[in-house]
Amino acid sequence: ILDRPNIFGGDVEGPGALPFRFGLTFGELARYVASSNIKAPLRLSVVPMKGWVRSLTSLFNSADQSHLRLSSVLEPLSGVRPFKIPEYTQQGGIAFFAEQTHHLSQWELDYLKMLSIRSGIVVSFDSTLFPQHLMLRDIYDVESFAVLPTFLKFARFFGNRKSLNVSYSDNLDEIMGASCVRKFCNGKLDFVTLKKEVESSQEKFVQDVRPFLIYDSSIRSLELQEILVADVRA
């Protein structure tokens, strides 16, 4: 395998045996998977990159990183009914909830916009289209942007809307790698327990993969930030 960088850098984020942000290069990931998940002997050779360190991730095109991280926030919504996976648009953003936002009041739309901005996302509404489109255009600071708490904020916001019949499918468990996120969204798990389960899973993964790192040991487990969203059902 010819190794290549991981555009998401060295952050580990998400529950499960393989977090959705795993912090490894693809050569390192292959070494880990080959040793931990494949029972049959495997002749694996990884050709490392010369001069590569994880801090060089910042040299990647920021627009590409923004689109990838926005997509990783919104992809789990394929496991949240009635939403669909959002699509890129020719206007350089991601059309979000095109079929659902017409169910929301102006107050809810304004709150959604504020929630997005506080999550570090550049947003705008396209009022020339019907239903009105929420456009997710960019991320203010790609380096500090966290995927899981941003998704949880969106999920909790829409789960609190009486005008939307939100439910969660088993597909969400597959995407997230564990059931704790769905349980939290359904109100069956408190945030303290969710935080403990997620961070414990991340720390275990970081320790498990250290023997298979090629370049340096600077992968880190991200702290799950508190989810502050209006809980009033409106």
C-alpha positions in Angstrom: 0.0 0.0 0.0 1.3 3.5 -0.9 0.4 5.5 2.1 -1.4 8.9 1.8 -2.5 11.5 4.3 -5.8 11.7 6.2 -7.3 15.0 5.4 -9.0 15.0 8.8 -5.7 15.1 10.6 -4.9 13.3 13.8 -8.1 13.8 15.8 -10.1 10.8 17.0 -13.8 11.4 17.4 -16.8 9.1 17.7 -17.7 5.9 19.5 -17.3 2.3 18.4 -14.4 0.0 17.4 -13.5 2.3 14.5 -14.4 6.0 15.1 -15.7 8.0 12.2 -12.7 10.2 12.6 -9.9 7.8 13.3 -6.8 10.1 13.0 -4.6 7.6 11.1 -3.1 7.7 7.7 -4.5 5.0 5.4 -1.3 3.0 5.7 -1.6 3.1 9.5 -5.2 2.1 9.3 -4.4 -0.9 7.1 -1.7 -2.0 9.6 -4.2 -1.8 12.5 -7.1 -3.5 10.6 -4.7 -6.3 9.4 -3.6 -7.1 12.9 -6.9 -6.7 14.8 -9.7 -7.7 12.4 -8.3 -10.2 9.9 -7.8 -13.8 11.2 -6.0 -15.2 8.2 -2.3 -14.2 7.7 -1.9 -11.1 5.6 1.3 -10.1 3.8 1.0 -6.3 4.1 3.6 -3.8 3.2 3.1 0.0 3.6 5.3 2.4 1.7 5.5 5.5 4.0 5.5 9.1 3.0 8.7 10.9 3.3 8.8 14.0 5.6 5.1 13.6 6.5 3.8 14.7 10.0 0.2 15.1 11.0 0.5 18.8 11.5 0.9 19.1 7.7 -2.9 18.5 7.4 -3.4 22.3 7.7 -1.8 22.6 4.3 -4.7 20.9 2.6 -7.2 23.1 0.8 -9.5 24.5 3.4 -12.5 24.4 1.1 -12.1 20.6 0.6 -11.8 20.1 4.3 -14.9 22.2 5.0 -17.0 20.2 2.5 -15.8 16.9 3.9 -16.5 17.8 7.5 -19.9 19.3 6.7 -20.7 16.1 4.9 -19.6 14.0 7.9 -21.9 16.1 10.2 -24.9 15.6 7.9 -24.4 12.0 6.7 -25.8 10.6 9.9 -29.1 12.3 9.1 -29.7 9.4 6.6 -30.5 7.5 9.8 -32.9 10.2 11.0 -36.4 10.2 9.5 -37.7 12.1 7.6 -34.5 13.7 6.4 -32.4 12.7 3.4 -28.7 12.9 2.8 -28.1 16.5 1.7 -26.6 17.3 -1.7 -23.9 19.7 -2.9 -25.2 22.5 -5.0 -23.7 24.5 -7.9 -23.7 27.6 -5.6 -20.8 26.1 -3.6 -22.7 25.0 -0.5 -24.8 22.1 0.8 -28.6 22.3 0.5 -29.9 21.2 3.9 -33.6 20.2 4.7 -34.9 21.6 1.4 -38.1 19.5 1.9 -38.5 20.1 5.7 -37.7 23.7 6.4 -41.2 24.9 5.2 -42.6 23.2 8.3 -40.6 25.5 10.5 -41.7 28.9 11.8 -39.6 32.0 11.2 -38.4 31.9 14.8 -37.3 28.3 14.3 -35.5 29.2 11.1 -33.7 32.1 12.8 -32.7 29.8 15.7 -31.4 27.2 13.3 -29.3 29.8 11.6 -27.9 31.0 14.9 -27.3 27.4 16.0 -25.3 26.7 12.8 -23.2 29.9 13.3 -22.5 29.0 16.9 -21.3 25.6 15.7 -18.8 27.3 13.5 -20.6 27.0 10.2 -21.1 29.7 7.6 -24.8 29.6 6.6 -27.4 31.5 4.5 -31.0 31.0 3.5 -32.0 31.0 -0.2 -35.5 32.6 -0.1 -35.7 32.5 -3.9 -36.4 28.8 -3.7 -39.5 27.1 -2.3 -39.3 25.4 0.1 -36.7 27.7 1.5 -33.2 26.2 1.4 -30.7 26.4 4.2 -27.3 26.6 2.6 -24.3 25.3 4.6 -21.4 27.0 2.9 -18.2 26.8 4.9 -16.6 26.2 8.3 -15.0 29.2 10.1 -12.2 27.2 11.7 -11.6 23.7 10.2 -8.9 22.9 12.7 -11.1 23.3 15.8 -14.4 22.0 14.2 -15.9 19.0 16.0 -18.3 16.7 14.1 -20.2 14.8 16.8 -21.4 17.7 19.0 -22.5 19.6 15.8 -24.6 16.7 14.6 -26.1 16.3 18.1 -27.1 19.9 18.2 -28.9 19.6 14.9 -30.5 16.3 15.9 -31.7 17.6 19.2 -33.1 20.8 17.6 -35.1 18.9 15.0 -36.2 16.3 17.6 -37.7 19.1 19.6 -39.9 20.4 16.8 -43.6 19.4 17.0 -44.0 20.0 13.3 -41.5 17.3 12.4 -42.1 13.7 13.2 -38.4 12.8 13.9 -37.3 9.2 14.5 -34.0 7.3 14.4 -33.3 4.2 12.4 -30.7 1.4 13.1 -28.7 2.9 10.2 -27.7 5.7 12.6 -26.0 3.0 14.8 -24.0 1.7 11.8 -22.8 5.2 10.9 -21.9 6.2 14.4 -20.4 2.8 15.3 -22.5 2.4 18.5 -26.0 2.8 19.8 -25.3 5.4 22.5 -25.8 8.3 20.1 -29.3 7.1 19.0 -30.2 6.5 22.7 -29.1 10.0 23.6 -31.1 11.5 20.7 -34.2 9.5 21.8 -33.8 10.8 25.4 -32.9 7.3 26.8 -29.3 8.3 27.7 -28.2 11.5 29.5 -25.3 13.6 28.3 -22.9 12.7 31.1 -23.3 9.0 30.3 -23.0 9.6 26.6 -19.8 11.7 27.1 -18.3 8.9 29.3 -19.1 6.2 26.7 -17.8 8.2 23.7 -14.6 9.4 25.3 -13.8 6.0 26.9 -14.2 4.4 23.5 -12.0 7.0 21.8 -9.3 6.6 24.4 -9.3 2.9 24.0 -8.9 3.2 20.3 -6.0 5.7 20.7 -4.2 3.2 22.9 -5.0 0.2 20.6 -3.5 1.9 17.5 -0.3 3.3 18.9 1.8 0.2 18.0 0.7 0.7 14.4 1.6 4.4 13.9 4.3 5.0 11.3 5.0 8.7 11.8 4.4 10.0 15.3 2.1 9.5 18.2 0.3 12.8 18.0 -3.2 11.5 17.5 -5.6 12.7 20.2 -9.0 11.9 21.5 -11.4 14.9 21.3 -13.5 15.9 24.3 -17.2 15.7 23.7 -18.5 19.3 24.1 -21.7 19.9 26.0 -24.8 20.1 23.8 -26.7 23.4 24.5 -29.9 23.5 22.5 -33.3 24.9 23.3 -35.3 22.0 24.7 -38.7 23.6 24.4 -40.9 21.7 21.9 -42.3 24.3 19.6 
